[in-house]
Amino acid sequence: MEPEAPAGQAQAAASKLSEAVGAALQDPRRQRRLVLVIVCVALFLDNMLYMVIVPIVPYYVHAASEKPTLTSSPTPPTPTNASAVTVNTSESPTAAMPAKSIVKPQHPRDNEDVKIGVLFASKAILQLLVNPLSGTFIDRMSYDLPLLLGLGVLFASTVMFAFAEDYATLFAARSLQGLGSAFADTSGIAMIADKYPEEPERSRALGLALAFISFGSLVAPPFGGFLHEFAGKAAPFLVLAAVSLFDALLLLVVAKPFSAAARARANLPVGTPIHRLMLDPYIAVVAGALTTCNIPLAFLEPTIATWMERTMAASEWEAGIAWLPAFVPHVLGVYLTVRLAARYPHLQWLYGAFGLAVIGASSCLVPACRSFAPLVISLCGLCFGIALVDTALLPTLAFLVDVRHVSVYGSVYAIADISYCVAYALGPIVAGHIVHSLGFAQLSLGMGLANLLYAPVLLLLRNVGLLKRSRSERDVLLDEPPQGLYDAVRLRERPMSDRDGAPRSPPGPFEACEEDDYNYYTRS
């Protein structure tokens, strides 16, 4: 009997723990905090997977390129040949990284640059194509099931990365990640907007999600490079696969996407179609701002490393950490915008316009930098401006849907995701060609001028914050009591009073029509 006592105590403790967890999950405030954690982890994971291959992909591509020439005699590259090898590396931020192998490829390096650029852009291209469909799917199916689907696809993509042996498998895994991101990112941001319907909580929650996105992009390259070097090429992807699996299981426990309550949530009114949202002039202005502000980052990432090597003789170490300090001003921009939006919510457009101006000035200053410190300051200003624009305008999209459409957020955040994908689909492919044909300075000045010219366009949003928030069809169905005969009977049970204090029945739904008829006959 003695051995059974500890077992019984353990069972009782497990039962109490289960009851405590169940009670915590029933609390709406705790539940939405857990949902926020799940979404932030999903966004962090997606951006980790997006950037973790930066120090790894060149080795795959170099290995594939060297296979046809392994039988030839390896000759160490001379300084002249070495410069020729690294001259055309502007299409990828990682193309300037040397391969570990001593065997020199016998065909031009341009082919490798094109492969790396297409590989980096394939995720954004497929995500761009799928987003219109995923937004409609999210509107019809609620947010938790598409998020679970996106996490499952990201898990499959991560496992495929771990065991990829050639370029074709890498391309398939990268494209599959774009499919998962189209569901996970859009549904996650839309879920935050749905769970936090009031300001300033919505801006604070979306700002936290943006901070996780920035943090994932920042730590991914050193994380991937370290594990790839000391634990093998599959290690970083297996760790990320485990995180995605854990996040999906946590979503199953918290949101219960297959429960009866989830099916009831899926029966909410269908949101405004995405093509109608795209025709909304206010949403179009916001989408244009999101694309414009992200173009400098998307175009500088694949080209700035080569420019640093040529202009300031920067080492690979300096090129690798140039973006590292920018995380601090990005988080500072998020925090500052959230605090300002809490006090002056009607000035969101001004924060976005100021952010575009900062991005434009920073982009124009990049070509003038001739040392490492001024360049880092310019990149910090660039990321600070992007944080201002994103943090100010993402809640504005949800507010526009609330006041002008149905409060269902899948399609509108699919439009936001499309805006990002346009920049990141063009960057890895187009930026290098622009640098080769026009020059790096012209590219930076053109992007800065575009942001400076777009900043006044946000004046069109200056009256958005003054709009009154209307009750959407979804809110009516959730909060309003039944209408019709039942409503008339319920209202008649509550007596009302005339001006002289005499009780009277409440007005019926057709009383206005009756008054019009009475006035018509009295006038006749």
C-alpha positions as CSV (number, residue, x, y, z in Angstrom):
1,M,0.0,0.0,0.0
2,E,2.9,2.4,0.6
3,P,4.0,2.6,-3.0
4,E,0.5,3.5,-4.0
5,A,0.5,6.6,-1.7
6,P,3.0,8.6,-3.8
7,A,1.2,7.5,-6.9
8,G,-2.1,8.8,-5.5
9,Q,-0.5,12.1,-4.5
10,A,1.0,12.5,-7.9
11,Q,-2.4,11.8,-9.5
12,A,-4.1,14.3,-7.2
13,A,-1.4,16.9,-8.0
14,A,-1.8,16.4,-11.7
15,S,-5.6,16.7,-11.3
16,K,-5.2,20.0,-9.4
17,L,-2.7,21.3,-12.0
18,S,-5.1,20.4,-14.8
19,E,-8.0,22.2,-13.1
20,A,-5.8,25.2,-12.5
21,V,-4.7,25.3,-16.2
22,G,-8.3,24.8,-17.3
23,A,-9.5,27.7,-15.1
24,A,-6.7,29.9,-16.4
25,L,-7.7,29.1,-20.0
26,Q,-11.3,30.0,-19.2
27,D,-10.2,33.5,-18.2
28,P,-10.6,35.7,-21.3
29,R,-7.8,38.1,-20.4
30,R,-5.3,35.2,-19.8
31,Q,-6.5,33.4,-22.8
32,R,-5.9,36.4,-25.1
33,R,-2.5,36.9,-23.6
34,L,-1.7,33.2,-24.4
35,V,-2.9,33.8,-27.9
36,L,-0.6,36.8,-28.2
37,V,2.3,34.7,-27.1
38,I,1.4,32.0,-29.6
39,V,1.2,34.5,-32.4
40,C,4.5,36.2,-31.4
41,V,6.2,32.9,-31.4
42,A,4.8,32.0,-34.8
43,L,6.0,35.4,-36.3
44,F,9.4,35.0,-34.5
45,L,9.7,31.5,-36.0
46,D,8.8,32.5,-39.5
47,N,11.4,35.3,-39.5
48,M,14.0,33.0,-37.9
49,L,13.5,30.6,-40.7
50,Y,13.5,33.4,-43.3
51,M,17.0,34.6,-42.1
52,V,18.6,31.5,-40.7
53,I,19.7,30.3,-44.1
54,V,21.7,33.5,-44.8
55,P,25.0,32.1,-43.7
56,I,24.2,28.5,-44.8
57,V,22.8,28.8,-48.4
58,P,26.1,29.9,-50.0
59,Y,27.7,26.6,-48.9
60,Y,24.9,24.6,-50.5
61,V,25.1,26.6,-53.8
62,H,28.9,26.4,-53.9
63,A,28.9,22.7,-53.2
64,A,26.4,22.1,-56.1
65,S,28.5,24.3,-58.3
66,E,31.8,22.5,-57.5
67,K,30.5,19.0,-58.1
68,P,31.2,19.1,-61.9
69,T,34.8,20.2,-61.4
70,L,35.9,17.9,-58.6
71,T,38.0,15.8,-61.0
72,S,40.0,18.8,-62.2
73,S,43.1,19.9,-60.4
74,P,42.3,22.4,-57.7
75,T,44.3,25.6,-58.2
76,P,44.3,28.2,-55.4
77,P,42.9,31.5,-56.6
78,T,45.3,34.3,-57.3
79,P,44.4,37.8,-56.0
80,T,43.3,38.7,-59.5
81,N,41.0,35.7,-59.8
82,A,39.8,36.1,-56.3
83,S,38.6,39.7,-57.1
84,A,36.9,38.4,-60.2
85,V,35.1,35.8,-58.1
86,T,33.7,38.3,-55.7
87,V,32.9,41.1,-58.0
88,N,29.4,40.1,-58.9
89,T,27.9,39.4,-55.5
90,S,25.4,42.2,-55.1
91,E,22.2,40.1,-55.4
92,S,22.5,38.5,-52.0
93,P,23.7,39.6,-48.7
94,T,25.5,36.3,-48.3
95,A,27.0,36.0,-51.8
96,A,30.2,37.7,-50.6
97,M,30.8,35.0,-48.0
98,P,33.6,32.6,-49.1
99,A,33.0,28.9,-49.4
100,K,34.9,26.5,-47.1
101,S,35.9,24.3,-50.0
102,I,39.3,24.9,-51.6
103,V,38.0,23.8,-55.0
104,K,37.3,26.8,-57.2
105,P,34.2,26.8,-59.4
106,Q,35.0,26.7,-63.1
107,H,32.0,28.6,-64.3
108,P,31.0,32.3,-63.6
109,R,29.9,33.3,-60.2
110,D,27.0,35.2,-61.7
111,N,25.1,31.9,-61.9
112,E,25.5,31.4,-58.2
113,D,24.3,34.9,-57.5
114,V,21.2,34.4,-59.5
115,K,20.4,31.1,-57.8
116,I,20.8,32.7,-54.3
117,G,18.7,35.7,-55.3
118,V,15.9,33.5,-56.7
119,L,16.0,31.3,-53.6
120,F,15.7,34.2,-51.3
121,A,12.8,35.8,-53.4
122,S,10.9,32.5,-53.9
123,K,9.4,32.7,-50.4
124,A,8.0,36.2,-50.9
125,I,6.8,35.5,-54.5
126,L,4.7,32.5,-53.5
127,Q,3.5,34.3,-50.4
128,L,2.5,37.2,-52.6
129,L,0.5,34.8,-54.9
130,V,-1.2,32.9,-52.1
131,N,-2.2,35.9,-49.9
132,P,-5.3,36.9,-51.8
133,L,-6.6,33.4,-51.3
134,S,-5.5,33.0,-47.7
135,G,-7.1,36.3,-46.7
136,T,-10.5,35.1,-48.0
137,F,-10.0,31.7,-46.4
138,I,-9.2,33.3,-43.0
139,D,-12.3,35.5,-43.2
140,R,-14.5,32.4,-43.7
141,M,-12.7,30.0,-41.3
142,S,-11.9,32.4,-38.4
143,Y,-8.2,32.8,-37.3
144,D,-7.1,29.8,-35.2
145,L,-7.5,27.0,-37.9
146,P,-5.5,28.9,-40.6
147,L,-2.8,29.7,-38.0
148,L,-2.6,26.0,-37.1
149,L,-2.4,25.2,-40.8
150,G,0.3,27.7,-41.3
151,L,2.4,26.3,-38.4
152,G,2.0,22.8,-39.8
153,V,3.3,23.9,-43.2
154,L,6.2,25.8,-41.6
155,F,7.0,22.6,-39.7
156,A,7.1,20.6,-42.9
157,S,9.2,23.3,-44.6
158,T,11.7,23.4,-41.7
159,V,12.1,19.6,-41.7
160,M,12.7,19.8,-45.5
161,F,15.4,22.4,-45.0
162,A,17.1,20.1,-42.4
163,F,17.5,17.2,-44.8
164,A,17.9,19.1,-48.1
165,E,20.9,18.0,-50.1
166,D,20.6,20.0,-53.4
167,Y,19.4,23.3,-54.7
168,A,16.1,22.0,-55.9
169,T,15.1,20.7,-52.5
170,L,16.1,24.0,-50.9
171,F,14.0,25.9,-53.5
172,A,11.0,23.7,-52.7
173,A,11.4,24.2,-48.9
174,R,11.8,27.9,-49.3
175,S,8.6,28.1,-51.5
176,L,6.7,25.9,-49.0
177,Q,7.7,28.4,-46.3
178,G,6.0,31.1,-48.3
179,L,2.8,29.1,-48.4
180,G,2.9,28.6,-44.6
181,S,3.7,32.3,-44.0
182,A,0.7,33.4,-46.1
183,F,-1.5,31.6,-43.5
184,A,0.4,31.9,-40.3
185,D,1.5,35.6,-40.6
186,T,-1.8,36.9,-41.9
187,S,-4.0,35.0,-39.5
188,G,-1.7,35.7,-36.5
189,I,-1.8,39.5,-37.1
190,A,-5.6,39.4,-37.7
191,M,-6.1,37.3,-34.5
192,I,-4.3,40.0,-32.5
193,A,-6.5,42.7,-34.0
194,D,-9.6,40.6,-33.2
195,K,-8.6,39.8,-29.6
196,Y,-7.6,43.4,-28.9
197,P,-10.4,45.5,-30.4
198,E,-9.7,48.7,-28.4
199,E,-6.9,51.2,-28.4
200,P,-4.3,51.5,-27.0
201,E,-4.2,47.7,-26.3
202,R,-4.3,46.9,-30.0
203,S,-1.4,49.1,-30.8
204,R,0.6,47.7,-27.9
205,A,-0.1,44.1,-28.9
206,L,0.7,44.7,-32.6
207,G,3.9,46.6,-31.5
208,L,5.0,43.6,-29.5
209,A,4.4,41.3,-32.5
210,L,6.6,43.7,-34.6
211,A,9.3,43.5,-32.0
212,F,9.3,39.7,-32.2
213,I,9.6,39.9,-36.0
214,S,12.6,42.2,-35.7
215,F,14.2,40.0,-33.0
216,G,13.8,36.9,-35.1
217,S,15.4,38.5,-38.1
218,L,18.3,39.8,-36.0
219,V,19.3,36.6,-34.1
220,A,18.7,34.1,-37.0
221,P,22.0,34.6,-38.9
222,P,24.3,34.1,-36.0
223,F,22.1,31.3,-34.6
224,G,22.1,29.5,-37.9
225,G,25.9,30.0,-38.5
226,F,26.8,28.9,-35.0
227,L,24.8,25.7,-35.1
228,H,25.7,25.0,-38.7
229,E,29.4,25.2,-37.7
230,F,29.4,23.2,-34.5
231,A,26.4,20.9,-34.6
232,G,25.8,20.2,-38.3
233,K,23.7,21.7,-41.1
234,A,20.5,20.1,-39.8
235,A,20.7,21.4,-36.3
236,P,19.3,24.9,-36.6
237,F,16.3,23.7,-38.7
238,L,15.5,20.8,-36.3
239,V,15.5,23.3,-33.4
240,L,13.1,25.6,-35.3
241,A,10.9,22.6,-36.2
242,A,10.6,21.7,-32.6
243,V,9.6,25.3,-31.7
244,S,6.9,25.2,-34.5
245,L,5.6,21.9,-33.2
246,F,5.4,23.2,-29.7
247,D,3.6,26.4,-30.8
248,A,1.1,24.4,-32.8
249,L,0.4,22.1,-29.8
250,L,-0.1,25.2,-27.5
251,L,-2.5,26.6,-30.1
252,L,-4.5,23.4,-29.9
253,V,-4.7,23.6,-26.2
254,V,-5.6,27.3,-25.9
255,A,-7.7,28.0,-29.0
256,K,-9.2,24.5,-29.5
257,P,-9.8,25.1,-33.3
258,F,-11.8,21.9,-33.7
259,S,-14.2,22.5,-30.8
260,A,-17.9,23.5,-31.1
261,A,-17.1,27.0,-30.0
262,A,-14.5,27.3,-32.8
263,R,-17.1,26.1,-35.3
264,A,-19.5,28.7,-34.0
265,R,-16.9,31.4,-34.4
266,A,-16.4,30.3,-38.0
267,N,-20.1,31.0,-38.7
268,L,-19.5,34.7,-38.2
269,P,-20.5,37.0,-41.1
270,V,-18.1,36.9,-44.1
271,G,-15.7,39.9,-44.2
272,T,-15.5,42.4,-47.0
273,P,-14.0,40.8,-50.1
274,I,-10.3,41.6,-50.6
275,H,-10.8,43.2,-54.0
276,R,-13.3,45.7,-52.4
277,L,-10.8,46.4,-49.6
278,M,-8.1,47.1,-52.2
279,L,-10.4,49.7,-53.8
280,D,-10.8,51.5,-50.5
281,P,-8.7,54.7,-51.0
282,Y,-7.6,54.8,-47.3
283,I,-6.5,51.2,-47.3
284,A,-4.7,51.7,-50.6
285,V,-2.7,54.7,-49.1
286,V,-1.7,52.6,-46.1
287,A,-0.7,49.6,-48.3
288,G,1.4,51.9,-50.5
289,A,3.2,53.3,-47.4
290,L,4.0,49.8,-46.1
291,T,5.5,48.9,-49.4
292,T,7.5,52.1,-49.8
293,C,8.9,52.0,-46.3
294,N,10.1,48.4,-46.7
295,I,11.7,48.8,-50.1
296,P,15.0,50.4,-48.8
297,L,15.5,47.5,-46.3
298,A,14.6,44.8,-48.9
299,F,17.0,46.4,-51.5
300,L,19.9,47.2,-49.2
301,E,20.1,43.8,-47.5
302,P,21.4,42.0,-50.6
303,T,23.6,44.8,-51.9
304,I,25.2,46.7,-48.9
305,A,27.7,44.0,-48.0
306,T,29.5,44.2,-51.4
307,W,29.3,48.0,-51.4
308,M,30.9,48.1,-47.9
309,E,33.8,45.9,-49.2
310,R,34.4,48.1,-52.2
311,T,33.9,51.5,-50.5
312,M,35.3,51.2,-47.0
313,A,37.3,47.9,-47.3
314,A,35.0,46.4,-44.6
315,S,35.7,42.9,-43.4
316,E,33.2,40.1,-43.4
317,W,32.7,40.6,-39.7
318,E,31.8,44.3,-40.1
319,A,29.5,43.5,-43.0
320,G,27.8,40.9,-40.8
321,I,27.2,43.0,-37.8
322,A,26.3,46.2,-39.6
323,W,22.5,45.6,-39.0
324,L,23.0,44.3,-35.4
325,P,22.7,47.7,-33.6
326,A,19.6,48.6,-35.6
327,F,17.5,46.3,-33.4
328,V,17.6,48.8,-30.5
329,P,16.2,51.8,-32.5
330,H,13.6,49.5,-34.0
331,V,12.3,48.5,-30.6
332,L,12.6,52.1,-29.5
333,G,10.5,53.2,-32.4
334,V,7.8,50.6,-31.6
335,Y,7.7,51.7,-28.0
336,L,7.6,55.4,-28.8
337,T,4.8,55.0,-31.3
338,V,2.7,52.9,-28.9
339,R,3.1,55.5,-26.2
340,L,2.2,58.4,-28.5
341,A,-0.7,56.5,-30.0
342,A,-2.1,56.0,-26.5
343,R,-2.1,59.7,-25.8
344,Y,-2.8,61.1,-29.3
345,P,-4.5,58.3,-31.3
346,H,-5.8,60.6,-34.0
347,L,-2.2,61.4,-35.1
348,Q,-1.3,57.9,-36.3
349,W,-0.9,59.3,-39.9
350,L,1.6,61.8,-38.6
351,Y,3.7,59.2,-37.0
352,G,3.8,57.2,-40.2
353,A,4.6,60.3,-42.3
354,F,7.5,61.2,-39.9
355,G,8.7,57.6,-40.2
356,L,8.8,57.8,-44.0
357,A,10.7,61.1,-43.8
358,V,13.3,59.4,-41.5
359,I,13.6,56.4,-43.8
360,G,14.1,58.8,-46.8
361,A,16.8,60.8,-45.1
362,S,18.6,57.7,-43.8
363,S,18.5,56.0,-47.2
364,C,19.9,59.1,-48.9
365,L,22.8,59.3,-46.3
366,V,23.9,55.7,-46.8
367,P,26.0,56.3,-50.0
368,A,27.7,59.3,-48.3
369,C,29.1,57.1,-45.5
370,R,32.8,56.3,-45.8
371,S,33.3,54.6,-42.5
372,F,31.6,52.0,-40.4
373,A,30.2,54.2,-37.6
374,P,28.2,56.6,-39.8
375,L,26.8,53.7,-41.8
376,V,25.5,52.0,-38.7
377,I,23.9,55.3,-37.6
378,S,22.2,55.6,-41.0
379,L,20.9,52.0,-40.8
380,C,19.7,52.6,-37.3
381,G,17.7,55.6,-38.6
382,L,16.3,53.4,-41.4
383,C,15.0,50.8,-38.9
384,F,13.7,53.4,-36.6
385,G,11.6,54.9,-39.3
386,I,10.3,51.5,-40.4
387,A,9.2,50.8,-36.8
388,L,7.3,54.1,-36.8
389,V,5.5,53.4,-40.0
390,D,4.6,49.7,-39.2
391,T,3.5,50.4,-35.7
392,A,1.3,53.4,-36.7
393,L,-0.3,52.0,-39.8
394,L,-1.0,48.3,-38.9
395,P,-3.6,49.3,-36.2
396,T,-4.9,51.9,-38.7
397,L,-5.8,49.1,-41.1
398,A,-7.9,47.3,-38.4
399,F,-9.5,50.6,-37.5
400,L,-10.4,51.3,-41.1
401,V,-12.1,47.9,-41.4
402,D,-14.0,48.7,-38.2
403,V,-15.4,52.0,-39.3
404,R,-15.9,51.4,-43.0
405,H,-16.4,47.6,-43.5
406,V,-17.1,44.5,-41.5
407,S,-14.8,43.8,-38.5
408,V,-13.2,40.7,-40.0
409,Y,-9.5,41.2,-40.4
410,G,-8.1,38.4,-42.6
411,S,-8.3,40.1,-46.0
412,V,-7.1,43.5,-44.8
413,Y,-4.0,42.0,-43.2
414,A,-3.5,39.9,-46.3
415,I,-3.2,43.2,-48.1
416,A,-0.6,44.3,-45.6
417,D,1.3,41.1,-46.2
418,I,1.1,41.6,-49.9
419,S,2.6,45.1,-49.4
420,Y,5.6,43.6,-47.6
421,C,6.0,40.7,-50.1
422,V,6.2,43.1,-53.1
423,A,9.3,44.7,-51.6
424,Y,11.0,41.4,-50.5
425,A,10.1,39.6,-53.8
426,L,11.8,42.3,-55.9
427,G,14.7,43.1,-53.6
428,P,16.9,39.9,-53.9
429,I,16.4,39.8,-57.7
430,V,16.2,43.4,-58.9
431,A,18.5,45.2,-56.5
432,G,21.7,43.7,-57.9
433,H,20.8,44.5,-61.5
434,I,20.0,48.2,-60.5
435,V,23.4,48.4,-58.8
436,H,25.2,47.0,-61.8
437,S,23.4,49.3,-64.3
438,L,23.0,52.5,-62.3
439,G,25.1,52.3,-59.2
440,F,24.6,51.8,-55.5
441,A,24.3,55.6,-54.8
442,Q,21.6,56.0,-57.4
443,L,19.7,53.1,-55.9
444,S,19.8,54.5,-52.4
445,L,19.0,58.1,-53.4
446,G,16.0,56.8,-55.5
447,M,14.6,54.8,-52.6
448,G,15.1,57.8,-50.2
449,L,13.4,60.2,-52.6
450,A,10.5,57.8,-53.0
451,N,9.9,57.7,-49.2
452,L,10.2,61.5,-48.9
453,L,7.7,62.0,-51.7
454,Y,5.2,59.5,-50.2
455,A,5.2,61.1,-46.7
456,P,2.8,63.9,-47.7
457,V,0.4,61.4,-49.2
458,L,-0.4,60.3,-45.6
459,L,-2.1,63.6,-45.2
460,L,-5.1,61.9,-46.8
461,L,-5.4,59.9,-43.6
462,R,-5.5,62.9,-41.3
463,N,-9.3,62.6,-40.8
464,V,-9.4,58.8,-40.2
465,G,-8.8,59.1,-36.5
466,L,-11.8,61.4,-36.1
467,L,-14.2,58.9,-37.6
468,K,-16.6,57.4,-35.1
469,R,-16.2,53.7,-34.6
470,S,-19.4,52.0,-35.9
471,R,-20.8,48.6,-34.9
472,S,-20.2,46.1,-37.5
473,E,-22.5,43.2,-38.5
474,R,-20.3,40.9,-36.5
475,D,-20.7,43.0,-33.3
476,V,-24.4,43.2,-33.8
477,L,-24.8,39.4,-34.1
478,L,-22.6,38.9,-31.0
479,D,-23.9,41.6,-28.7
480,E,-27.4,42.7,-29.8
481,P,-30.5,40.8,-28.6
482,P,-32.8,39.2,-31.1
483,Q,-34.9,41.5,-33.1
484,G,-38.5,41.3,-34.3
485,L,-41.5,40.0,-32.2
486,Y,-39.4,38.8,-29.3
487,D,-37.7,42.2,-29.1
488,A,-41.0,44.0,-29.1
489,V,-42.4,41.8,-26.3
490,R,-39.3,42.3,-24.3
491,L,-39.4,46.0,-24.7
492,R,-43.0,46.3,-23.7
493,E,-42.2,44.7,-20.4
494,R,-40.2,47.9,-19.6
495,P,-42.6,50.8,-19.2
496,M,-41.5,54.2,-20.5
497,S,-42.7,57.7,-19.6
498,D,-44.0,60.6,-21.6
499,R,-42.8,64.2,-21.0
500,D,-45.5,64.7,-18.4
501,G,-44.4,61.5,-16.5
502,A,-47.3,59.3,-17.6
503,P,-46.2,55.7,-18.5
504,R,-46.4,54.7,-22.1
505,S,-45.3,51.8,-24.2
506,P,-42.0,52.0,-26.1
507,P,-42.1,52.8,-29.8
508,G,-42.5,49.9,-32.1
509,P,-40.4,49.3,-35.3
510,F,-43.1,50.9,-37.5
511,E,-44.0,53.9,-35.3
512,A,-42.1,56.3,-37.6
513,C,-44.1,55.0,-40.6
514,E,-47.4,55.5,-38.6
515,E,-46.4,59.0,-37.7
516,D,-45.7,59.8,-41.4
517,D,-49.1,58.4,-42.4
518,Y,-50.8,60.4,-39.6
519,N,-49.1,63.6,-40.7
520,Y,-50.1,62.9,-44.3
521,Y,-53.8,62.4,-43.5
522,T,-53.9,65.5,-41.2
523,R,-52.3,67.6,-44.0
524,S,-54.9,66.3,-46.5
